[in-house]
Amino acid sequence: MDYLLPRPKLAEKAPGSFELAPGAGISGPAHLVDSVRTALAVLDLRPAETAAVRVEQDPELGDEAYRITITAESVRIAASGPAGAFYAAQTLRQLLPADAFRSAPLPGAVWTLPAGRIEDAPGFSWRGTHMDVSRHFLPKRDVLRMIDLLALHKLNRLHLHLVDDQGWRVESRAYPLLHEVGSHRAQTTTSPFGDEPTFDGLPHGGYYTLTDLAEISAYARARAVTIVPEIDVPGHASAILAAYPSLGAKPGEPYDVLDRWGVSPAILSPLPATVEFLATVIDEIIGALGSVPYFHIGGDECVLDDWEASPEIRAYQAELGLETPGDLHAWFLRRLADVLAERGSRAVVWDEAFVSGMLRQDTIVMPWRGQGVGRRAASAGHDVVATPVFPMYFDYAEAASEEEPVAIGDTITVEDVAEFAPAPSEWTPEERDRVIGAQFQLWSERIPDSRTLDYRAWPRGCAAAEITWTGGPAVRAEFLPRLDAHLVRLDAFGVEYRPLAGPRPWQRGGTGWRRHRPGVVLVHEVMSHLDEMTFSAESTRPSM
C-alpha cells in the first residue's frame, strides 16, 4: 500500500493477504458491481449471490469516495455510486502485481492482495485533461485509449478541443460542409517557431461522426469520465469560414483551413445568424453526447479588427447599446452561455472571456494566462479550473535539451507539476473554495500522433493526477518513489511515456523536423507577460 498513485487519504496495512482466483465471484448492487468489473476486466470477476468480493452501497460517502477492507477471507468495497466503486477497483488494481495492467492475464497469473484498509476521496471535483484534436487529428481509438488512461489515474474530465483554425473535427448533419470542407487541410507547417514557414506537402484531416461521439461518451461514462466538448468561438474560425464564409465578419471573403500555427484574424460575425448556426451545432453535439453538464465555448485570442471595420456589425453593436467591439465580444459569449443554460449545460471559457466582464455567474473560467487572472475570476464568484501555461501546458519540453523531440519551448518538468498548488494558500478561503480543480493541456501543434501524445502526457499526467486527487502539491521525496513504482504499471499497460532520465533513443528529436531547439521560447518569460497580452492579426500565442 506504500506505492499507490494518487496517494489515498488513509491506507493502513494489516497482517495477511487475500488471493483472488481467476473468475472469482463478486456480489452487490448491479450498478456498482458493473463499475468494479469494468475497472478490473483483466480479473474476469463474475457476479454471484455469495462471493468473496463484496460491494456495498453507503450513501454517507461522497459521489467519488470509497472504502476498501481486505482480510484473508474477503474483499469489501463500499461506495455511494458507480464512480466511487470504479475508483476503489482502480486502487485494488494497483495493489496487484503490475501484470494486472495488461490487456489479458498472463498464464499462471496469481492475484494476491495485501490485507488492510483504505479510505479515500478526491480533493477536487475537476481533474482534467485537455486534448487538442483540431491542430492534429487523433482518431477515435486514441480518444478511447486516453479515457482508459485517465480512468486509471482517477482523472475525470476529458476536454476535447474539437475546432480551431486548423480543422473542424465533428460531423454536422445540419451543416455538412463543416466536416466535408473544414475537416482537412492541404498541408501542415514544419518550420520551427520564428522561422520562415516551410510545409510538409501532406494532406491532413479527419473527424468524428456523431455516432462516434455517442460511443466515446458512453465509453467515458462507464469509466467515470465526463466529456467536455469545446467549440472555440468567435475567433480561431478559419475552418468554419472555409466551409461557410457567409458567417464571417467579412462576408464573401474566401477562407482556407489554416496550415500554420499562431493567432489568425479569422473571426465569426456576432450577428444573430451566427448564434442560430452555433445553437444548431451545439444541439447536434449535445444530442450525440447525451448529458453534457459542461460545454466549452472558447472566447480566447480574438482579433476584433474586422468587427471594428464592419458597418453592419458596428450598427448591431450600437443597437445593443454596447460601446466597443470588446463589449460585443463579451455580449456574444454571454448569449451563447444563455443558449447552453437553456439546454442544461454550464458554459466554460478561457480567461479572456472573463476579462471582458459580462459572463453569466455560473460560467466556469479556465485561466490559462496564470493564477493572477484566476484569482480575479474566483474573487468575482466564478468557479475556476486552474489551467496556467506553467506548469499545466504539456506541449512544453521536459528538458532544455536537443535530445528532446520538438516542443514549443522550455521547460515544464514532472517536479514542476507535482509542486503546483491549484488553490494557492495565500488566496482567501472564499477564493480557494472557488477552485474546483485543474487540468493539463495537450495542445497538438507538435503532437502529430499517439506515440508523441504518450510522451507528452506521461508521467507529467501522473503528477497532475496526484495534485488534483489529493488537493494540493506533492512532497517530492515521497512522490517520486511512488511514481517510479507506478511507471512499471504504465509499462505493462503499453504507455510510451518519457522516462524520468530522458528520452529513449527512438524518442529523441534527431536532426530533422523533430529536432528541438532549446532556449527559443522560455516558459517563465512567456508567463511574465501573459496578463498584459493583447491579440492582433500578427500575434502568435506563446503556446504555439
C-alpha positions as CSV (number, residue, x, y, z in Angstrom):
1,M,0.0,0.0,0.0
2,D,3.1,2.2,0.0
3,Y,3.1,2.8,-3.8
4,L,-0.4,3.9,-4.7
5,L,-0.8,6.8,-7.1
6,P,-2.6,9.1,-6.5
7,R,-2.0,8.8,-2.8
8,P,-5.1,7.9,-0.8
9,K,-6.2,9.8,2.3
10,L,-5.8,6.8,4.5
11,A,-4.1,3.4,3.9
12,E,-3.4,1.0,6.8
13,K,-1.7,-2.4,6.4
14,A,-2.8,-5.5,8.3
15,P,-1.3,-8.9,8.6
16,G,-2.1,-11.4,5.9
17,S,-3.4,-11.3,2.3
18,F,-6.2,-12.4,0.1
19,E,-5.8,-14.4,-3.1
20,L,-8.2,-13.9,-5.9
21,A,-8.8,-16.9,-8.1
22,P,-9.4,-16.3,-11.9
23,G,-13.1,-15.8,-12.4
24,A,-13.7,-15.1,-8.7
25,G,-17.3,-14.2,-7.7
26,I,-18.5,-10.6,-6.9
27,S,-21.7,-9.6,-5.3
28,G,-23.6,-6.4,-4.6
29,P,-25.8,-3.8,-6.3
30,A,-25.6,-4.4,-10.0
31,H,-24.7,-0.8,-11.0
32,L,-21.8,-0.8,-8.5
33,V,-20.7,-4.3,-9.4
34,D,-20.6,-3.3,-13.1
35,S,-18.2,-0.4,-12.3
36,V,-15.8,-2.7,-10.4
37,R,-15.9,-5.3,-13.2
38,T,-15.2,-2.6,-15.8
39,A,-12.1,-1.4,-13.9
40,L,-10.9,-4.9,-13.2
41,A,-11.8,-6.5,-16.5
42,V,-8.5,-8.5,-16.6
43,L,-9.6,-10.4,-13.4
44,D,-12.8,-11.6,-15.1
45,L,-14.9,-11.2,-11.9
46,R,-18.3,-12.9,-12.2
47,P,-21.5,-11.9,-10.5
48,A,-22.6,-14.3,-7.8
49,E,-25.1,-14.3,-4.9
50,T,-22.4,-15.0,-2.4
51,A,-18.8,-14.1,-3.2
52,A,-15.5,-13.2,-1.6
53,V,-15.6,-9.8,-3.3
54,R,-18.5,-7.8,-1.9
55,V,-19.6,-4.3,-3.0
56,E,-21.9,-2.4,-0.6
57,Q,-23.7,0.9,-1.2
58,D,-23.0,3.5,1.5
59,P,-25.0,6.7,0.9
60,E,-23.0,8.5,3.5
61,L,-19.9,8.5,1.2
62,G,-19.4,11.2,-1.4
63,D,-20.0,10.5,-5.1
64,E,-16.4,9.6,-5.8
65,A,-15.4,8.4,-2.3
66,Y,-14.8,4.8,-1.5
67,R,-13.7,2.4,1.3
68,I,-11.8,-0.9,0.9
69,T,-11.3,-3.6,3.5
70,I,-9.2,-6.6,2.7
71,T,-8.9,-9.6,5.0
72,A,-7.7,-13.1,4.5
73,E,-11.4,-14.1,3.9
74,S,-12.8,-11.3,1.7
75,V,-12.5,-8.0,-0.1
76,R,-15.2,-5.5,0.8
77,I,-15.8,-2.3,-1.2
78,A,-18.1,0.5,-0.1
79,A,-19.2,3.4,-2.3
80,S,-22.3,5.6,-2.8
81,G,-22.3,5.3,-6.5
82,P,-20.6,4.0,-9.6
83,A,-17.7,6.5,-9.6
84,G,-16.6,5.6,-6.1
85,A,-16.9,1.8,-6.9
86,F,-14.8,2.3,-10.0
87,Y,-12.1,4.2,-8.2
88,A,-12.0,1.6,-5.5
89,A,-11.4,-1.0,-8.2
90,Q,-8.6,1.1,-9.7
91,T,-6.9,1.2,-6.3
92,L,-7.3,-2.6,-5.9
93,R,-5.7,-2.9,-9.4
94,Q,-2.6,-1.0,-8.1
95,L,-2.4,-3.4,-5.1
96,L,-2.0,-6.3,-7.5
97,P,1.2,-7.1,-9.5
98,A,1.9,-4.8,-12.4
99,D,0.7,-7.5,-14.8
100,A,-2.9,-6.6,-13.8
101,F,-2.4,-3.6,-16.1
102,R,-2.0,-5.8,-19.2
103,S,-4.9,-6.4,-21.6
104,A,-5.2,-10.1,-20.7
105,P,-4.0,-12.2,-17.7
106,L,-0.7,-14.0,-18.3
107,P,-0.6,-17.8,-17.9
108,G,-0.2,-18.7,-14.3
109,A,-1.0,-15.2,-13.0
110,V,-1.7,-15.1,-9.3
111,W,-3.7,-12.2,-7.9
112,T,-2.7,-11.6,-4.3
113,L,-4.0,-8.5,-2.4
114,P,-2.3,-7.3,0.9
115,A,-4.7,-7.1,3.8
116,G,-5.5,-3.7,5.1
117,R,-7.9,-0.8,5.0
118,I,-8.1,2.2,2.6
119,E,-10.4,5.2,2.8
120,D,-10.3,7.8,0.1
121,A,-12.0,10.7,-1.6
122,P,-10.8,13.4,-4.1
123,G,-9.6,16.9,-3.1
124,F,-11.0,18.5,-6.3
125,S,-14.1,17.6,-8.3
126,W,-12.5,18.6,-11.7
127,R,-9.4,16.5,-12.5
128,G,-8.9,17.0,-16.2
129,T,-7.1,16.6,-19.4
130,H,-7.4,18.9,-22.5
131,M,-6.8,17.1,-25.8
132,D,-6.5,19.2,-28.9
133,V,-7.7,17.1,-31.8
134,S,-8.0,20.1,-34.1
135,R,-4.4,21.0,-34.9
136,H,-3.6,17.3,-35.4
137,F,-6.5,14.9,-35.6
138,L,-6.3,11.8,-33.4
139,P,-8.7,9.0,-34.4
140,K,-11.3,7.6,-32.2
141,R,-9.1,4.7,-30.9
142,D,-6.7,7.3,-29.4
143,V,-9.5,9.1,-27.6
144,L,-10.8,5.8,-26.2
145,R,-7.3,4.9,-25.0
146,M,-6.9,8.3,-23.4
147,I,-10.1,7.7,-21.5
148,D,-8.7,4.4,-20.2
149,L,-5.5,6.2,-19.1
150,L,-7.5,9.0,-17.4
151,A,-9.6,6.4,-15.6
152,L,-6.5,4.5,-14.4
153,H,-5.3,7.8,-12.7
154,K,-8.7,8.8,-11.3
155,L,-8.8,11.8,-13.7
156,N,-12.5,12.5,-14.6
157,R,-12.7,15.2,-17.3
158,L,-11.7,14.9,-20.9
159,H,-11.9,18.3,-22.6
160,L,-12.0,17.8,-26.4
161,H,-10.9,20.8,-28.4
162,L,-13.0,20.0,-31.5
163,V,-12.5,23.1,-33.6
164,D,-9.8,25.6,-34.4
165,D,-8.3,27.3,-37.4
166,Q,-6.6,24.1,-38.5
167,G,-9.6,21.8,-38.6
168,W,-13.3,21.1,-37.7
169,R,-13.5,17.6,-36.1
170,V,-17.1,16.6,-35.8
171,E,-19.8,15.6,-38.2
172,S,-22.7,18.1,-38.7
173,R,-25.8,16.8,-40.4
174,A,-27.3,20.3,-40.4
175,Y,-24.2,22.0,-41.9
176,P,-22.4,19.2,-43.7
177,L,-19.7,21.4,-45.3
178,L,-18.2,21.7,-41.8
179,H,-16.9,18.2,-41.9
180,E,-16.8,17.9,-45.7
181,V,-14.6,21.0,-46.2
182,G,-13.5,22.1,-42.7
183,S,-12.1,18.8,-41.5
184,H,-8.9,18.7,-43.7
185,R,-6.1,20.9,-44.9
186,A,-3.7,20.6,-47.9
187,Q,-0.5,20.6,-45.8
188,T,1.0,21.4,-42.4
189,T,3.8,23.7,-41.4
190,T,7.0,22.1,-40.3
191,S,9.1,25.2,-39.6
192,P,10.3,25.9,-36.0
193,F,9.0,28.8,-34.0
194,G,10.1,32.1,-35.5
195,D,11.5,30.7,-38.8
196,E,10.3,31.3,-42.3
197,P,7.4,28.9,-43.0
198,T,8.0,25.5,-44.6
199,F,5.4,22.8,-45.2
200,D,5.2,19.0,-45.4
201,G,3.0,18.9,-48.6
202,L,0.9,16.2,-47.0
203,P,-2.9,16.4,-46.7
204,H,-4.1,16.1,-43.1
205,G,-7.6,15.7,-41.7
206,G,-10.3,13.6,-40.1
207,Y,-13.5,14.0,-38.0
208,Y,-15.7,12.1,-35.6
209,T,-19.2,11.1,-36.7
210,L,-22.0,11.9,-34.3
211,T,-22.2,8.2,-33.7
212,D,-18.5,8.2,-32.8
213,L,-19.2,10.9,-30.2
214,A,-22.1,8.9,-28.7
215,E,-19.7,5.9,-28.4
216,I,-17.0,8.0,-26.9
217,S,-19.4,9.5,-24.4
218,A,-20.8,6.1,-23.3
219,Y,-17.3,4.6,-23.0
220,A,-16.2,7.5,-20.9
221,R,-19.3,7.5,-18.7
222,A,-18.7,3.8,-17.8
223,R,-15.3,4.8,-16.6
224,A,-16.3,7.8,-14.5
225,V,-15.1,10.3,-17.1
226,T,-17.1,13.3,-18.3
227,I,-16.6,14.6,-21.9
228,V,-16.3,18.4,-22.1
229,P,-16.7,19.4,-25.8
230,E,-15.2,22.7,-27.0
231,I,-16.3,24.7,-30.0
232,D,-13.9,27.7,-29.8
233,V,-15.5,30.9,-31.0
234,P,-15.7,33.6,-32.2
235,G,-12.0,33.6,-33.1
236,H,-10.0,30.6,-34.3
237,A,-12.6,30.4,-37.1
238,S,-10.7,29.6,-40.3
239,A,-12.1,26.0,-40.6
240,I,-15.7,27.2,-40.0
241,L,-15.3,30.0,-42.5
242,A,-13.7,27.8,-45.1
243,A,-17.0,25.9,-45.1
244,Y,-19.4,28.8,-44.6
245,P,-17.7,32.1,-45.4
246,S,-21.1,33.9,-45.0
247,L,-20.7,33.5,-41.2
248,G,-17.6,35.7,-41.2
249,A,-17.2,39.3,-40.3
250,K,-16.2,39.9,-44.0
251,P,-19.0,38.1,-45.9
252,G,-17.9,36.8,-49.2
253,E,-14.2,36.7,-48.4
254,P,-12.8,33.2,-49.1
255,Y,-11.0,31.3,-46.3
256,D,-8.9,28.2,-46.2
257,V,-8.4,25.7,-43.4
258,L,-5.2,27.1,-41.8
259,D,-1.9,25.2,-42.5
260,R,0.2,27.1,-39.9
261,W,0.1,27.8,-36.2
262,G,-0.5,31.1,-34.4
263,V,-3.3,33.5,-33.9
264,S,-5.5,34.1,-37.0
265,P,-7.6,37.2,-37.7
266,A,-10.4,34.9,-38.9
267,I,-13.4,35.6,-36.8
268,L,-17.1,34.8,-36.9
269,S,-19.7,37.6,-37.2
270,P,-21.6,38.2,-33.9
271,L,-24.9,38.7,-35.8
272,P,-28.0,36.7,-34.9
273,A,-27.4,34.3,-37.9
274,T,-24.2,33.1,-36.3
275,V,-25.8,32.5,-32.9
276,E,-28.5,30.4,-34.7
277,F,-25.9,28.4,-36.5
278,L,-24.0,27.7,-33.3
279,A,-27.1,26.8,-31.4
280,T,-27.9,24.2,-34.1
281,V,-24.4,22.7,-33.9
282,I,-24.5,22.7,-30.1
283,D,-27.7,20.8,-30.2
284,E,-26.2,18.2,-32.5
285,I,-23.2,17.7,-30.2
286,I,-25.3,17.6,-27.1
287,G,-27.7,15.2,-28.8
288,A,-24.8,12.8,-29.6
289,L,-23.0,13.0,-26.3
290,G,-26.2,12.8,-24.2
291,S,-25.9,14.5,-20.9
292,V,-23.4,17.4,-21.3
293,P,-23.0,19.2,-17.9
294,Y,-20.2,21.4,-19.3
295,F,-19.7,22.9,-22.8
296,H,-16.6,25.0,-23.6
297,I,-17.1,27.9,-25.9
298,G,-13.5,29.3,-26.0
299,G,-13.5,33.0,-26.3
300,D,-9.7,33.3,-26.4
301,E,-7.3,35.2,-28.8
302,C,-9.9,37.1,-30.7
303,V,-8.7,39.7,-33.2
304,L,-11.6,42.2,-33.3
305,D,-10.3,44.3,-36.2
306,D,-12.9,43.0,-38.7
307,W,-15.7,43.7,-36.3
308,E,-14.5,47.3,-36.0
309,A,-14.3,47.7,-39.7
310,S,-17.8,46.3,-40.5
311,P,-20.6,48.9,-40.7
312,E,-23.2,46.2,-40.2
313,I,-21.5,44.9,-37.1
314,R,-20.9,48.4,-35.7
315,A,-24.6,49.2,-36.2
316,Y,-25.6,46.0,-34.4
317,Q,-23.2,46.9,-31.6
318,A,-24.9,50.3,-31.3
319,E,-28.4,48.7,-31.4
320,L,-27.4,46.6,-28.4
321,G,-26.2,49.7,-26.6
322,L,-22.6,48.5,-26.4
323,E,-19.7,50.9,-26.7
324,T,-16.8,48.8,-28.0
325,P,-16.1,45.6,-30.0
326,G,-14.7,44.2,-26.7
327,D,-18.1,44.7,-25.2
328,L,-19.7,43.0,-28.2
329,H,-17.3,40.0,-27.7
330,A,-18.5,39.8,-24.1
331,W,-22.1,40.0,-25.1
332,F,-21.7,37.3,-27.8
333,L,-20.2,34.8,-25.3
334,R,-22.9,35.6,-22.8
335,R,-25.5,34.9,-25.4
336,L,-24.0,31.5,-26.1
337,A,-23.8,30.8,-22.4
338,D,-27.5,31.5,-22.2
339,V,-28.1,29.1,-25.1
340,L,-26.3,26.4,-23.2
341,A,-28.1,27.1,-20.0
342,E,-31.4,26.6,-21.8
343,R,-30.1,23.1,-22.6
344,G,-28.9,22.3,-19.1
345,S,-25.2,22.9,-19.7
346,R,-22.8,25.2,-18.0
347,A,-20.5,27.3,-20.2
348,V,-16.8,27.0,-19.8
349,V,-14.5,29.7,-21.2
350,W,-10.8,30.7,-21.4
351,D,-9.9,33.7,-19.3
352,E,-10.2,36.4,-22.0
353,A,-13.9,35.9,-21.8
354,F,-13.9,36.7,-18.0
355,V,-11.7,39.8,-18.5
356,S,-14.3,41.1,-21.0
357,G,-16.7,41.3,-18.0
358,M,-20.1,40.1,-19.0
359,L,-20.2,36.4,-18.0
360,R,-23.1,34.5,-16.5
361,Q,-22.3,33.9,-12.9
362,D,-22.4,30.1,-13.4
363,T,-19.8,30.2,-16.2
364,I,-16.6,28.3,-15.3
365,V,-13.3,30.1,-16.1
366,M,-10.1,28.5,-17.2
367,P,-7.3,31.0,-16.6
368,W,-4.6,29.9,-19.0
369,R,-2.6,33.1,-18.5
370,G,-1.8,32.4,-14.9
371,Q,-3.0,32.3,-11.3
372,G,-3.4,36.1,-11.2
373,V,-6.4,36.2,-13.5
374,G,-7.6,33.0,-11.9
375,R,-7.7,34.7,-8.6
376,R,-9.7,37.6,-10.0
377,A,-12.2,35.3,-11.5
378,A,-12.6,33.4,-8.2
379,S,-12.9,36.7,-6.3
380,A,-15.7,37.6,-8.7
381,G,-17.6,34.5,-7.7
382,H,-16.8,32.2,-10.7
383,D,-15.8,28.6,-10.4
384,V,-12.2,28.2,-11.7
385,V,-10.3,25.3,-13.2
386,A,-6.6,26.0,-13.0
387,T,-5.0,25.8,-16.4
388,P,-1.9,28.0,-16.3
389,V,0.7,27.7,-19.1
390,F,3.2,27.0,-16.3
391,P,3.1,24.2,-15.3
392,M,0.0,22.7,-17.0
393,Y,0.8,23.1,-20.7
394,F,2.4,19.8,-21.7
395,D,3.3,21.0,-25.2
396,Y,6.4,22.4,-23.5
397,A,9.5,20.3,-23.3
398,E,10.5,18.5,-20.1
399,A,14.2,19.4,-20.5
400,A,16.1,22.2,-22.3
401,S,18.0,19.6,-24.4
402,E,18.5,18.9,-28.1
403,E,17.7,15.3,-27.3
404,E,14.1,16.2,-26.7
405,P,11.6,16.0,-29.6
406,V,10.4,19.3,-30.9
407,A,8.3,21.4,-28.4
408,I,7.0,24.9,-28.3
409,G,9.6,25.8,-25.6
410,D,11.3,25.0,-22.3
411,T,10.8,23.7,-19.6
412,I,8.0,22.0,-17.6
413,T,9.1,19.0,-15.6
414,V,7.3,16.3,-13.6
415,E,8.5,18.0,-10.4
416,D,7.0,21.4,-11.6
417,V,3.6,19.8,-12.0
418,A,3.9,17.9,-8.7
419,E,4.7,21.1,-6.8
420,F,1.8,23.1,-8.3
421,A,-1.0,24.3,-6.0
422,P,-4.2,24.8,-8.0
423,A,-5.7,26.8,-5.0
424,P,-2.7,28.8,-3.6
425,S,-2.5,29.1,0.2
426,E,-2.2,32.9,0.0
427,W,-5.7,33.2,-1.5
428,T,-8.6,33.9,0.8
429,P,-10.7,30.9,1.9
430,E,-13.6,32.1,-0.3
431,E,-11.3,32.3,-3.4
432,R,-9.8,28.9,-2.7
433,D,-13.3,27.4,-2.4
434,R,-14.0,28.6,-6.0
435,V,-11.2,26.5,-7.4
436,I,-12.9,23.3,-8.5
437,G,-9.8,21.6,-9.9
438,A,-7.2,21.7,-12.5
439,Q,-6.3,20.2,-15.9
440,F,-3.3,19.7,-18.1
441,Q,-3.4,20.9,-21.7
442,L,-2.1,18.8,-24.7
443,W,-2.1,21.4,-27.5
444,S,-1.2,19.4,-30.6
445,E,0.7,21.6,-32.9
446,R,3.7,19.4,-32.1
447,I,1.8,16.3,-31.2
448,P,1.2,14.6,-34.6
449,D,0.4,11.1,-33.4
450,S,-0.4,8.9,-30.5
451,R,3.2,8.0,-29.6
452,T,4.0,11.6,-29.2
453,L,0.8,12.1,-27.2
454,D,2.0,9.4,-24.7
455,Y,5.4,11.0,-24.5
456,R,4.0,14.5,-23.7
457,A,1.2,13.3,-21.3
458,W,3.0,10.8,-19.1
459,P,4.5,10.9,-16.5
460,R,3.6,14.5,-16.0
461,G,-0.1,13.5,-16.1
462,C,0.7,11.2,-13.2
463,A,1.8,14.3,-11.2
464,A,-1.4,16.1,-12.3
465,A,-3.5,13.2,-11.1
466,E,-1.7,13.3,-7.7
467,I,-2.3,17.0,-7.0
468,T,-5.9,17.1,-8.2
469,W,-6.9,14.0,-6.3
470,T,-5.1,14.9,-3.1
471,G,-6.0,18.5,-3.3
472,G,-2.5,20.1,-3.2
473,P,1.2,19.9,-4.0
474,A,3.0,16.6,-3.6
475,V,6.1,16.2,-1.4
476,R,8.8,15.4,-3.8
477,A,10.8,13.0,-1.7
478,E,7.6,11.0,-1.0
479,F,6.0,11.3,-4.5
480,L,9.0,10.3,-6.8
481,P,9.4,6.7,-5.3
482,R,5.7,6.1,-5.8
483,L,6.0,7.4,-9.4
484,D,8.9,5.1,-10.1
485,A,6.8,2.1,-9.0
486,H,3.8,3.4,-11.0
487,L,5.8,3.6,-14.2
488,V,6.2,-0.2,-14.1
489,R,2.4,-0.4,-14.3
490,L,2.4,2.0,-17.3
491,D,5.0,-0.3,-19.0
492,A,2.5,-3.2,-18.6
493,F,-0.3,-1.0,-19.9
494,G,1.8,-0.2,-23.0
495,V,2.3,3.6,-22.5
496,E,5.2,5.1,-24.3
497,Y,5.9,7.7,-21.7
498,R,9.0,9.8,-21.3
499,P,11.4,8.1,-18.9
500,L,12.4,10.3,-15.9
501,A,16.1,10.1,-17.0
502,G,15.3,11.3,-20.5
503,P,14.0,10.1,-23.9
504,R,14.7,6.6,-25.2
505,P,16.9,6.6,-28.3
506,W,13.9,6.4,-30.7
507,Q,12.1,9.2,-28.8
508,R,14.8,11.7,-29.4
509,G,14.4,14.7,-31.7
510,G,17.0,13.7,-34.2
511,T,18.3,16.0,-36.9
512,G,15.1,16.5,-39.0
513,W,11.9,18.3,-38.4
514,R,11.5,16.8,-34.9
515,R,14.7,18.5,-33.6
516,H,14.1,20.6,-30.6
517,R,15.8,24.0,-30.3
518,P,16.4,24.7,-26.6
519,G,16.0,28.3,-25.3
520,V,14.0,29.7,-28.2
521,V,10.9,30.1,-26.1
522,L,11.2,30.0,-22.3
523,V,8.1,29.3,-20.3
524,H,8.9,31.7,-17.5
525,E,9.4,34.5,-19.9
526,V,6.1,33.7,-21.5
527,M,4.3,33.8,-18.2
528,S,5.8,37.1,-17.3
529,H,3.9,39.0,-20.0
530,L,0.7,36.9,-20.5
531,D,-1.5,39.1,-18.3
532,E,-0.8,42.1,-20.5
533,M,-1.1,40.3,-23.8
534,T,-3.5,41.6,-26.4
535,F,-4.1,39.9,-29.8
536,S,-3.8,41.3,-33.3
537,A,-3.5,39.7,-36.7
538,E,0.2,39.4,-36.2
539,S,0.1,37.8,-32.8
540,T,1.5,34.3,-32.1
541,R,0.2,32.6,-29.0
542,P,3.1,31.6,-26.7
543,S,1.7,28.1,-26.5
544,M,2.1,27.6,-30.2
